[in-house]
Amino acid sequence: FQIIKCFGQTVHLLDATMLISLLQPAPETFELFDEIILLAEGEIVYQGPRELVLDFFEHMGFKCPERKGIADFLQEVTSKKDQEQ
């Protein structure tokens, strides 16, 4: 969390872009990102503002359960293995 927070502050101060790859980040870490690129099977499934990702998937027919973390939900909805369960 602290490392990502530091990266975010640096990016905003320098008006830079940083690409970081994370698998199922903690909710507080996920909230630090401005934009996300979500990949599945090597393809981009979502690219855009973090705060709009749930609206996008809800429009596609996938609603995040109330008690599920967003990162966990995104992992499940884009993983064939998790969809089979």
SEFIZA-3560 file (N, C-alpha, C; in Angstrom, 3 decimals):
REM SEFIZA-3560
<numar><xx>0.819</xx><yy>-1.197</yy><zz>0.000</zz><atom>N</atom></numar>
<numar><xx>0.000</xx><yy>0.000</yy><zz>0.000</zz><atom>CA</atom></numar>
<numar><xx>0.863</xx><yy>1.260</yy><zz>0.000</zz><atom>C</atom></numar>
<numar><xx>1.842</xx><yy>1.317</yy><zz>0.895</zz><atom>N</atom></numar>
<numar><xx>2.689</xx><yy>2.506</yy><zz>1.011</zz><atom>CA</atom></numar>
<numar><xx>3.509</xx><yy>2.747</yy><zz>-0.259</zz><atom>C</atom></numar>
<numar><xx>3.967</xx><yy>1.671</yy><zz>-0.880</zz><atom>N</atom></numar>
<numar><xx>4.759</xx><yy>1.810</yy><zz>-2.109</zz><atom>CA</atom></numar>
<numar><xx>3.899</xx><yy>2.396</yy><zz>-3.222</zz><atom>C</atom></numar>
<numar><xx>2.699</xx><yy>1.873</yy><zz>-3.394</zz><atom>N</atom></numar>
<numar><xx>1.791</xx><yy>2.364</yy><zz>-4.434</zz><atom>CA</atom></numar>
<numar><xx>1.395</xx><yy>3.809</yy><zz>-4.139</zz><atom>C</atom></numar>
<numar><xx>1.171</xx><yy>4.131</yy><zz>-2.881</zz><atom>N</atom></numar>
<numar><xx>0.832</xx><yy>5.503</yy><zz>-2.493</zz><atom>CA</atom></numar>
<numar><xx>1.976</xx><yy>6.449</yy><zz>-2.864</zz><atom>C</atom></numar>
<numar><xx>3.196</xx><yy>6.042</yy><zz>-2.595</zz><atom>N</atom></numar>
<numar><xx>4.378</xx><yy>6.841</yy><zz>-2.949</zz><atom>CA</atom></numar>
<numar><xx>4.476</xx><yy>7.010</yy><zz>-4.466</zz><atom>C</atom></numar>
<numar><xx>4.266</xx><yy>5.917</yy><zz>-5.210</zz><atom>N</atom></numar>
<numar><xx>4.283</xx><yy>6.000</yy><zz>-6.673</zz><atom>CA</atom></numar>
<numar><xx>3.238</xx><yy>7.002</yy><zz>-7.167</zz><atom>C</atom></numar>
<numar><xx>2.047</xx><yy>6.950</yy><zz>-6.594</zz><atom>N</atom></numar>
<numar><xx>0.963</xx><yy>7.845</yy><zz>-6.995</zz><atom>CA</atom></numar>
<numar><xx>1.309</xx><yy>9.305</yy><zz>-6.752</zz><atom>C</atom></numar>
<numar><xx>1.908</xx><yy>9.589</yy><zz>-5.604</zz><atom>N</atom></numar>
<numar><xx>2.315</xx><yy>10.966</yy><zz>-5.303</zz><atom>CA</atom></numar>
<numar><xx>3.376</xx><yy>11.438</yy><zz>-6.289</zz><atom>C</atom></numar>
<numar><xx>4.327</xx><yy>10.569</yy><zz>-6.608</zz><atom>N</atom></numar>
<numar><xx>5.380</xx><yy>10.907</yy><zz>-7.563</zz><atom>CA</atom></numar>
<numar><xx>4.796</xx><yy>11.199</yy><zz>-8.935</zz><atom>C</atom></numar>
<numar><xx>3.880</xx><yy>10.360</yy><zz>-9.374</zz><atom>N</atom></numar>
<numar><xx>3.243</xx><yy>10.533</yy><zz>-10.686</zz><atom>CA</atom></numar>
<numar><xx>2.515</xx><yy>11.873</yy><zz>-10.754</zz><atom>C</atom></numar>
<numar><xx>1.773</xx><yy>12.205</yy><zz>-9.711</zz><atom>N</atom></numar>
<numar><xx>1.030</xx><yy>13.467</yy><zz>-9.717</zz><atom>CA</atom></numar>
<numar><xx>1.954</xx><yy>14.679</yy><zz>-9.653</zz><atom>C</atom></numar>
<numar><xx>3.026</xx><yy>14.588</yy><zz>-8.870</zz><atom>N</atom></numar>
<numar><xx>3.970</xx><yy>15.703</yy><zz>-8.770</zz><atom>CA</atom></numar>
<numar><xx>4.712</xx><yy>15.947</yy><zz>-10.084</zz><atom>C</atom></numar>
<numar><xx>5.109</xx><yy>14.866</yy><zz>-10.748</zz><atom>N</atom></numar>
<numar><xx>5.898</xx><yy>14.980</yy><zz>-11.978</zz><atom>CA</atom></numar>
<numar><xx>5.042</xx><yy>15.003</yy><zz>-13.233</zz><atom>C</atom></numar>
<numar><xx>3.721</xx><yy>14.879</yy><zz>-13.068</zz><atom>N</atom></numar>
<numar><xx>2.805</xx><yy>14.789</yy><zz>-14.204</zz><atom>CA</atom></numar>
<numar><xx>3.277</xx><yy>13.698</yy><zz>-15.167</zz><atom>C</atom></numar>
<numar><xx>3.538</xx><yy>12.542</yy><zz>-14.599</zz><atom>N</atom></numar>
<numar><xx>4.088</xx><yy>11.413</yy><zz>-15.349</zz><atom>CA</atom></numar>
<numar><xx>3.060</xx><yy>10.291</yy><zz>-15.449</zz><atom>C</atom></numar>
<numar><xx>3.426</xx><yy>9.258</yy><zz>-16.177</zz><atom>N</atom></numar>
<numar><xx>2.610</xx><yy>8.052</yy><zz>-16.295</zz><atom>CA</atom></numar>
<numar><xx>3.421</xx><yy>6.878</yy><zz>-15.777</zz><atom>C</atom></numar>
<numar><xx>2.766</xx><yy>6.001</yy><zz>-15.032</zz><atom>N</atom></numar>
<numar><xx>3.444</xx><yy>4.820</yy><zz>-14.504</zz><atom>CA</atom></numar>
<numar><xx>2.546</xx><yy>3.616</yy><zz>-14.752</zz><atom>C</atom></numar>
<numar><xx>3.128</xx><yy>2.541</yy><zz>-15.215</zz><atom>N</atom></numar>
<numar><xx>2.392</xx><yy>1.306</yy><zz>-15.445</zz><atom>CA</atom></numar>
<numar><xx>2.808</xx><yy>0.294</yy><zz>-14.389</zz><atom>C</atom></numar>
<numar><xx>1.824</xx><yy>-0.209</yy><zz>-13.646</zz><atom>N</atom></numar>
<numar><xx>2.085</xx><yy>-1.154</yy><zz>-12.557</zz><atom>CA</atom></numar>
<numar><xx>1.172</xx><yy>-2.353</yy><zz>-12.741</zz><atom>C</atom></numar>
<numar><xx>1.722</xx><yy>-3.541</yy><zz>-12.609</zz><atom>N</atom></numar>
<numar><xx>0.934</xx><yy>-4.762</yy><zz>-12.742</zz><atom>CA</atom></numar>
<numar><xx>0.725</xx><yy>-5.378</yy><zz>-11.359</zz><atom>C</atom></numar>
<numar><xx>-0.552</xx><yy>-5.561</yy><zz>-10.982</zz><atom>N</atom></numar>
<numar><xx>-0.889</xx><yy>-6.166</yy><zz>-9.694</zz><atom>CA</atom></numar>
<numar><xx>-1.953</xx><yy>-7.238</yy><zz>-9.888</zz><atom>C</atom></numar>
<numar><xx>-1.860</xx><yy>-8.296</yy><zz>-9.116</zz><atom>N</atom></numar>
<numar><xx>-2.885</xx><yy>-9.336</yy><zz>-9.124</zz><atom>CA</atom></numar>
<numar><xx>-3.661</xx><yy>-9.230</yy><zz>-7.820</zz><atom>C</atom></numar>
<numar><xx>-4.944</xx><yy>-8.948</yy><zz>-7.909</zz><atom>N</atom></numar>
<numar><xx>-5.841</xx><yy>-8.839</yy><zz>-6.768</zz><atom>CA</atom></numar>
<numar><xx>-5.285</xx><yy>-7.945</yy><zz>-5.653</zz><atom>C</atom></numar>
<numar><xx>-5.115</xx><yy>-6.664</yy><zz>-5.945</zz><atom>N</atom></numar>
<numar><xx>-4.624</xx><yy>-5.764</yy><zz>-4.889</zz><atom>CA</atom></numar>
<numar><xx>-5.660</xx><yy>-5.599</yy><zz>-3.781</zz><atom>C</atom></numar>
<numar><xx>-5.178</xx><yy>-5.243</yy><zz>-2.621</zz><atom>N</atom></numar>
<numar><xx>-6.076</xx><yy>-4.959</yy><zz>-1.493</zz><atom>CA</atom></numar>
<numar><xx>-6.984</xx><yy>-3.786</yy><zz>-1.877</zz><atom>C</atom></numar>
<numar><xx>-8.196</xx><yy>-3.731</yy><zz>-1.315</zz><atom>N</atom></numar>
<numar><xx>-9.136</xx><yy>-2.655</yy><zz>-1.660</zz><atom>CA</atom></numar>
<numar><xx>-8.548</xx><yy>-1.250</yy><zz>-1.509</zz><atom>C</atom></numar>
<numar><xx>-7.811</xx><yy>-1.012</yy><zz>-0.430</zz><atom>N</atom></numar>
<numar><xx>-7.231</xx><yy>0.318</yy><zz>-0.227</zz><atom>CA</atom></numar>
<numar><xx>-6.144</xx><yy>0.638</yy><zz>-1.253</zz><atom>C</atom></numar>
<numar><xx>-5.463</xx><yy>-0.377</yy><zz>-1.749</zz><atom>N</atom></numar>
<numar><xx>-4.468</xx><yy>-0.176</yy><zz>-2.800</zz><atom>CA</atom></numar>
<numar><xx>-5.166</xx><yy>0.097</yy><zz>-4.126</zz><atom>C</atom></numar>
<numar><xx>-6.194</xx><yy>-0.669</yy><zz>-4.437</zz><atom>N</atom></numar>
<numar><xx>-6.951</xx><yy>-0.487</yy><zz>-5.675</zz><atom>CA</atom></numar>
<numar><xx>-7.505</xx><yy>0.935</yy><zz>-5.769</zz><atom>C</atom></numar>
<numar><xx>-7.965</xx><yy>1.480</yy><zz>-4.652</zz><atom>N</atom></numar>
<numar><xx>-8.554</xx><yy>2.822</yy><zz>-4.624</zz><atom>CA</atom></numar>
<numar><xx>-7.546</xx><yy>3.929</yy><zz>-4.937</zz><atom>C</atom></numar>
<numar><xx>-6.256</xx><yy>3.625</yy><zz>-4.876</zz><atom>N</atom></numar>
<numar><xx>-5.231</xx><yy>4.636</yy><zz>-5.149</zz><atom>CA</atom></numar>
<numar><xx>-5.034</xx><yy>4.899</yy><zz>-6.643</zz><atom>C</atom></numar>
<numar><xx>-5.519</xx><yy>4.016</yy><zz>-7.491</zz><atom>N</atom></numar>
<numar><xx>-5.298</xx><yy>4.159</yy><zz>-8.925</zz><atom>CA</atom></numar>
<numar><xx>-6.304</xx><yy>5.106</yy><zz>-9.567</zz><atom>C</atom></numar>
<numar><xx>-5.813</xx><yy>5.911</yy><zz>-10.504</zz><atom>N</atom></numar>
<numar><xx>-6.684</xx><yy>6.810</yy><zz>-11.266</zz><atom>CA</atom></numar>
<numar><xx>-7.342</xx><yy>6.051</yy><zz>-12.408</zz><atom>C</atom></numar>
<numar><xx>-6.539</xx><yy>5.302</yy><zz>-13.154</zz><atom>N</atom></numar>
<numar><xx>-7.026</xx><yy>4.549</yy><zz>-14.313</zz><atom>CA</atom></numar>
<numar><xx>-6.497</xx><yy>3.126</yy><zz>-14.227</zz><atom>C</atom></numar>
<numar><xx>-7.245</xx><yy>2.209</yy><zz>-14.841</zz><atom>N</atom></numar>
<numar><xx>-6.797</xx><yy>0.812</yy><zz>-14.860</zz><atom>CA</atom></numar>
<numar><xx>-6.922</xx><yy>0.245</yy><zz>-16.269</zz><atom>C</atom></numar>
<numar><xx>-6.098</xx><yy>-0.741</yy><zz>-16.526</zz><atom>N</atom></numar>
<numar><xx>-6.192</xx><yy>-1.554</yy><zz>-17.741</zz><atom>CA</atom></numar>
<numar><xx>-6.373</xx><yy>-2.978</yy><zz>-17.234</zz><atom>C</atom></numar>
<numar><xx>-7.470</xx><yy>-3.598</yy><zz>-17.582</zz><atom>N</atom></numar>
<numar><xx>-7.790</xx><yy>-4.945</yy><zz>-17.124</zz><atom>CA</atom></numar>
<numar><xx>-7.633</xx><yy>-5.906</yy><zz>-18.290</zz><atom>C</atom></numar>
<numar><xx>-6.776</xx><yy>-6.912</yy><zz>-18.119</zz><atom>N</atom></numar>
<numar><xx>-6.508</xx><yy>-7.890</yy><zz>-19.160</zz><atom>CA</atom></numar>
<numar><xx>-7.104</xx><yy>-9.240</yy><zz>-18.812</zz><atom>C</atom></numar>
<numar><xx>-7.548</xx><yy>-9.960</yy><zz>-19.836</zz><atom>N</atom></numar>
<numar><xx>-8.020</xx><yy>-11.339</yy><zz>-19.684</zz><atom>CA</atom></numar>
<numar><xx>-7.630</xx><yy>-12.093</yy><zz>-20.941</zz><atom>C</atom></numar>
<numar><xx>-6.954</xx><yy>-13.213</yy><zz>-20.758</zz><atom>N</atom></numar>
<numar><xx>-6.517</xx><yy>-14.030</yy><zz>-21.889</zz><atom>CA</atom></numar>
<numar><xx>-5.699</xx><yy>-13.206</yy><zz>-22.887</zz><atom>C</atom></numar>
<numar><xx>-4.911</xx><yy>-12.255</yy><zz>-22.383</zz><atom>N</atom></numar>
<numar><xx>-4.053</xx><yy>-11.438</yy><zz>-23.234</zz><atom>CA</atom></numar>
<numar><xx>-4.766</xx><yy>-10.314</yy><zz>-23.970</zz><atom>C</atom></numar>
<numar><xx>-6.034</xx><yy>-10.108</yy><zz>-23.688</zz><atom>N</atom></numar>
<numar><xx>-6.816</xx><yy>-9.060</yy><zz>-24.355</zz><atom>CA</atom></numar>
<numar><xx>-7.247</xx><yy>-8.006</yy><zz>-23.335</zz><atom>C</atom></numar>
<numar><xx>-7.351</xx><yy>-6.763</yy><zz>-23.772</zz><atom>N</atom></numar>
<numar><xx>-7.844</xx><yy>-5.701</yy><zz>-22.900</zz><atom>CA</atom></numar>
<numar><xx>-9.360</xx><yy>-5.807</yy><zz>-22.814</zz><atom>C</atom></numar>
<numar><xx>-9.865</xx><yy>-5.978</yy><zz>-21.573</zz><atom>N</atom></numar>
<numar><xx>-11.304</xx><yy>-6.056</yy><zz>-21.369</zz><atom>CA</atom></numar>
<numar><xx>-11.855</xx><yy>-4.724</yy><zz>-20.859</zz><atom>C</atom></numar>
<numar><xx>-11.020</xx><yy>-3.959</yy><zz>-20.216</zz><atom>N</atom></numar>
<numar><xx>-11.421</xx><yy>-2.634</yy><zz>-19.753</zz><atom>CA</atom></numar>
<numar><xx>-10.194</xx><yy>-1.751</yy><zz>-19.661</zz><atom>C</atom></numar>
<numar><xx>-10.350</xx><yy>-0.530</yy><zz>-20.129</zz><atom>N</atom></numar>
<numar><xx>-9.310</xx><yy>0.484</yy><zz>-19.975</zz><atom>CA</atom></numar>
<numar><xx>-10.013</xx><yy>1.803</yy><zz>-19.711</zz><atom>C</atom></numar>
<numar><xx>-9.742</xx><yy>2.384</yy><zz>-18.568</zz><atom>N</atom></numar>
<numar><xx>-10.386</xx><yy>3.646</yy><zz>-18.256</zz><atom>CA</atom></numar>
<numar><xx>-10.300</xx><yy>3.989</yy><zz>-16.789</zz><atom>C</atom></numar>
<numar><xx>-11.100</xx><yy>4.962</yy><zz>-16.377</zz><atom>N</atom></numar>
<numar><xx>-11.086</xx><yy>5.392</yy><zz>-14.973</zz><atom>CA</atom></numar>
<numar><xx>-11.501</xx><yy>4.265</yy><zz>-14.034</zz><atom>C</atom></numar>
<numar><xx>-10.790</xx><yy>4.165</yy><zz>-12.930</zz><atom>N</atom></numar>
<numar><xx>-11.080</xx><yy>3.135</yy><zz>-11.930</zz><atom>CA</atom></numar>
<numar><xx>-12.506</xx><yy>3.263</yy><zz>-11.414</zz><atom>C</atom></numar>
<numar><xx>-12.957</xx><yy>4.486</yy><zz>-11.203</zz><atom>N</atom></numar>
<numar><xx>-14.279</xx><yy>4.671</yy><zz>-10.606</zz><atom>CA</atom></numar>
<numar><xx>-15.422</xx><yy>4.282</yy><zz>-11.540</zz><atom>C</atom></numar>
<numar><xx>-15.146</xx><yy>4.028</yy><zz>-12.817</zz><atom>N</atom></numar>
<numar><xx>-16.196</xx><yy>3.631</yy><zz>-13.760</zz><atom>CA</atom></numar>
<numar><xx>-16.202</xx><yy>2.141</yy><zz>-14.099</zz><atom>C</atom></numar>
<numar><xx>-15.251</xx><yy>1.390</yy><zz>-13.557</zz><atom>N</atom></numar>
<numar><xx>-15.131</xx><yy>-0.016</yy><zz>-13.929</zz><atom>CA</atom></numar>
<numar><xx>-16.358</xx><yy>-0.836</yy><zz>-13.525</zz><atom>C</atom></numar>
<numar><xx>-16.923</xx><yy>-0.584</yy><zz>-12.358</zz><atom>N</atom></numar>
<numar><xx>-18.104</xx><yy>-1.349</yy><zz>-11.936</zz><atom>CA</atom></numar>
<numar><xx>-19.311</xx><yy>-1.023</yy><zz>-12.813</zz><atom>C</atom></numar>
<numar><xx>-19.470</xx><yy>0.247</yy><zz>-13.196</zz><atom>N</atom></numar>
<numar><xx>-20.562</xx><yy>0.628</yy><zz>-14.100</zz><atom>CA</atom></numar>
<numar><xx>-20.419</xx><yy>-0.098</yy><zz>-15.435</zz><atom>C</atom></numar>
<numar><xx>-19.193</xx><yy>-0.186</yy><zz>-15.933</zz><atom>N</atom></numar>
<numar><xx>-18.936</xx><yy>-0.866</yy><zz>-17.196</zz><atom>CA</atom></numar>
<numar><xx>-19.372</xx><yy>-2.328</yy><zz>-17.123</zz><atom>C</atom></numar>
<numar><xx>-18.924</xx><yy>-3.030</yy><zz>-16.080</zz><atom>N</atom></numar>
<numar><xx>-19.256</xx><yy>-4.445</yy><zz>-15.974</zz><atom>CA</atom></numar>
<numar><xx>-20.740</xx><yy>-4.659</yy><zz>-15.662</zz><atom>C</atom></numar>
<numar><xx>-21.349</xx><yy>-3.747</yy><zz>-14.924</zz><atom>N</atom></numar>
<numar><xx>-22.787</xx><yy>-3.864</yy><zz>-14.664</zz><atom>CA</atom></numar>
<numar><xx>-23.563</xx><yy>-3.703</yy><zz>-15.978</zz><atom>C</atom></numar>
<numar><xx>-23.126</xx><yy>-2.788</yy><zz>-16.819</zz><atom>N</atom></numar>
<numar><xx>-23.749</xx><yy>-2.597</yy><zz>-18.139</zz><atom>CA</atom></numar>
<numar><xx>-23.605</xx><yy>-3.859</yy><zz>-18.994</zz><atom>C</atom></numar>
<numar><xx>-22.519</xx><yy>-4.609</yy><zz>-18.766</zz><atom>N</atom></numar>
<numar><xx>-22.284</xx><yy>-5.852</yy><zz>-19.514</zz><atom>CA</atom></numar>
<numar><xx>-22.990</xx><yy>-7.050</yy><zz>-18.876</zz><atom>C</atom></numar>
<numar><xx>-23.694</xx><yy>-6.824</yy><zz>-17.754</zz><atom>N</atom></numar>
<numar><xx>-24.460</xx><yy>-7.893</yy><zz>-17.122</zz><atom>CA</atom></numar>
<numar><xx>-23.805</xx><yy>-8.530</yy><zz>-15.913</zz><atom>C</atom></numar>
<numar><xx>-22.716</xx><yy>-7.952</yy><zz>-15.413</zz><atom>N</atom></numar>
<numar><xx>-22.004</xx><yy>-8.497</yy><zz>-14.254</zz><atom>CA</atom></numar>
<numar><xx>-22.067</xx><yy>-7.493</yy><zz>-13.111</zz><atom>C</atom></numar>
<numar><xx>-22.787</xx><yy>-7.838</yy><zz>-12.056</zz><atom>N</atom></numar>
<numar><xx>-22.922</xx><yy>-6.931</yy><zz>-10.911</zz><atom>CA</atom></numar>
<numar><xx>-22.071</xx><yy>-7.441</yy><zz>-9.757</zz><atom>C</atom></numar>
<numar><xx>-21.301</xx><yy>-6.539</yy><zz>-9.179</zz><atom>N</atom></numar>
<numar><xx>-20.442</xx><yy>-6.893</yy><zz>-8.042</zz><atom>CA</atom></numar>
<numar><xx>-21.291</xx><yy>-7.038</yy><zz>-6.784</zz><atom>C</atom></numar>
<numar><xx>-21.213</xx><yy>-8.199</yy><zz>-6.118</zz><atom>N</atom></numar>
<numar><xx>-21.944</xx><yy>-8.372</yy><zz>-4.852</zz><atom>CA</atom></numar>
<numar><xx>-21.486</xx><yy>-7.336</yy><zz>-3.823</zz><atom>C</atom></numar>
<numar><xx>-22.397</xx><yy>-6.926</yy><zz>-2.946</zz><atom>N</atom></numar>
<numar><xx>-22.119</xx><yy>-5.867</yy><zz>-1.970</zz><atom>CA</atom></numar>
<numar><xx>-20.907</xx><yy>-6.135</yy><zz>-1.092</zz><atom>C</atom></numar>
<numar><xx>-20.725</xx><yy>-7.339</yy><zz>-0.666</zz><atom>N</atom></numar>
<numar><xx>-19.639</xx><yy>-7.644</yy><zz>0.288</zz><atom>CA</atom></numar>
<numar><xx>-18.363</xx><yy>-8.159</yy><zz>-0.374</zz><atom>C</atom></numar>
<numar><xx>-18.254</xx><yy>-8.019</yy><zz>-1.659</zz><atom>N</atom></numar>
<numar><xx>-17.065</xx><yy>-8.492</yy><zz>-2.375</zz><atom>CA</atom></numar>
<numar><xx>-16.199</xx><yy>-7.301</yy><zz>-2.751</zz><atom>C</atom></numar>
<numar><xx>-14.894</xx><yy>-7.440</yy><zz>-2.568</zz><atom>N</atom></numar>
<numar><xx>-13.965</xx><yy>-6.397</yy><zz>-2.982</zz><atom>CA</atom></numar>
<numar><xx>-13.958</xx><yy>-6.260</yy><zz>-4.502</zz><atom>C</atom></numar>
<numar><xx>-13.750</xx><yy>-5.054</yy><zz>-4.988</zz><atom>N</atom></numar>
<numar><xx>-13.784</xx><yy>-4.812</yy><zz>-6.430</zz><atom>CA</atom></numar>
<numar><xx>-12.704</xx><yy>-5.611</yy><zz>-7.142</zz><atom>C</atom></numar>
<numar><xx>-11.484</xx><yy>-5.632</yy><zz>-6.608</zz><atom>N</atom></numar>
<numar><xx>-10.397</xx><yy>-6.375</yy><zz>-7.248</zz><atom>CA</atom></numar>
<numar><xx>-10.718</xx><yy>-7.867</yy><zz>-7.324</zz><atom>C</atom></numar>
<numar><xx>-11.298</xx><yy>-8.426</yy><zz>-6.263</zz><atom>N</atom></numar>
<numar><xx>-11.685</xx><yy>-9.843</yy><zz>-6.275</zz><atom>CA</atom></numar>
<numar><xx>-12.773</xx><yy>-10.092</yy><zz>-7.319</zz><atom>C</atom></numar>
<numar><xx>-13.743</xx><yy>-9.193</yy><zz>-7.388</zz><atom>N</atom></numar>
<numar><xx>-14.809</xx><yy>-9.304</yy><zz>-8.376</zz><atom>CA</atom></numar>
<numar><xx>-14.244</xx><yy>-9.276</yy><zz>-9.796</zz><atom>C</atom></numar>
<numar><xx>-13.344</xx><yy>-8.345</yy><zz>-10.062</zz><atom>N</atom></numar>
<numar><xx>-12.751</xx><yy>-8.234</yy><zz>-11.403</zz><atom>CA</atom></numar>
<numar><xx>-11.956</xx><yy>-9.478</yy><zz>-11.754</zz><atom>C</atom></numar>
<numar><xx>-11.263</xx><yy>-10.046</yy><zz>-10.774</zz><atom>N</atom></numar>
<numar><xx>-10.526</xx><yy>-11.289</yy><zz>-10.999</zz><atom>CA</atom></numar>
<numar><xx>-11.482</xx><yy>-12.413</yy><zz>-11.389</zz><atom>C</atom></numar>
<numar><xx>-12.590</xx><yy>-12.524</yy><zz>-10.682</zz><atom>N</atom></numar>
<numar><xx>-13.555</xx><yy>-13.595</yy><zz>-10.951</zz><atom>CA</atom></numar>
<numar><xx>-14.251</xx><yy>-13.427</yy><zz>-12.296</zz><atom>C</atom></numar>
<numar><xx>-14.642</xx><yy>-12.209</yy><zz>-12.614</zz><atom>N</atom></numar>
<numar><xx>-15.419</xx><yy>-11.983</yy><zz>-13.826</zz><atom>CA</atom></numar>
<numar><xx>-14.562</xx><yy>-12.144</yy><zz>-15.089</zz><atom>C</atom></numar>
<numar><xx>-13.254</xx><yy>-12.003</yy><zz>-14.963</zz><atom>N</atom></numar>
<numar><xx>-12.383</xx><yy>-12.121</yy><zz>-16.137</zz><atom>CA</atom></numar>
<numar><xx>-11.622</xx><yy>-13.444</yy><zz>-16.205</zz><atom>C</atom></numar>
<numar><xx>-11.776</xx><yy>-14.301</yy><zz>-15.208</zz><atom>N</atom></numar>
<numar><xx>-11.052</xx><yy>-15.567</yy><zz>-15.165</zz><atom>CA</atom></numar>
<numar><xx>-11.972</xx><yy>-16.732</yy><zz>-15.550</zz><atom>C</atom></numar>
<numar><xx>-11.582</xx><yy>-17.470</yy><zz>-16.576</zz><atom>N</atom></numar>
<numar><xx>-12.389</xx><yy>-18.640</yy><zz>-16.976</zz><atom>CA</atom></numar>
<numar><xx>-12.502</xx><yy>-19.638</yy><zz>-15.835</zz><atom>C</atom></numar>
<numar><xx>-11.408</xx><yy>-19.842</yy><zz>-15.106</zz><atom>N</atom></numar>
<numar><xx>-11.400</xx><yy>-20.790</yy><zz>-13.991</zz><atom>CA</atom></numar>
<numar><xx>-12.421</xx><yy>-20.377</yy><zz>-12.930</zz><atom>C</atom></numar>
<numar><xx>-12.437</xx><yy>-19.077</yy><zz>-12.577</zz><atom>N</atom></numar>
<numar><xx>-13.375</xx><yy>-18.604</yy><zz>-11.560</zz><atom>CA</atom></numar>
<numar><xx>-14.811</xx><yy>-18.620</yy><zz>-12.043</zz><atom>C</atom></numar>
<numar><xx>-15.040</xx><yy>-18.428</yy><zz>-13.346</zz><atom>N</atom></numar>
<numar><xx>-16.390</xx><yy>-18.457</yy><zz>-13.901</zz><atom>CA</atom></numar>
<numar><xx>-16.974</xx><yy>-19.852</yy><zz>-13.857</zz><atom>C</atom></numar>
<numar><xx>-16.122</xx><yy>-20.874</yy><zz>-13.941</zz><atom>N</atom></numar>
<numar><xx>-16.584</xx><yy>-22.263</yy><zz>-13.939</zz><atom>CA</atom></numar>
<numar><xx>-17.042</xx><yy>-22.700</yy><zz>-12.555</zz><atom>C</atom></numar>
<numar><xx>-16.599</xx><yy>-22.016</yy><zz>-11.491</zz><atom>N</atom></numar>
<numar><xx>-16.937</xx><yy>-22.427</yy><zz>-10.122</zz><atom>CA</atom></numar>
<numar><xx>-18.317</xx><yy>-21.986</yy><zz>-9.732</zz><atom>C</atom></numar>
//
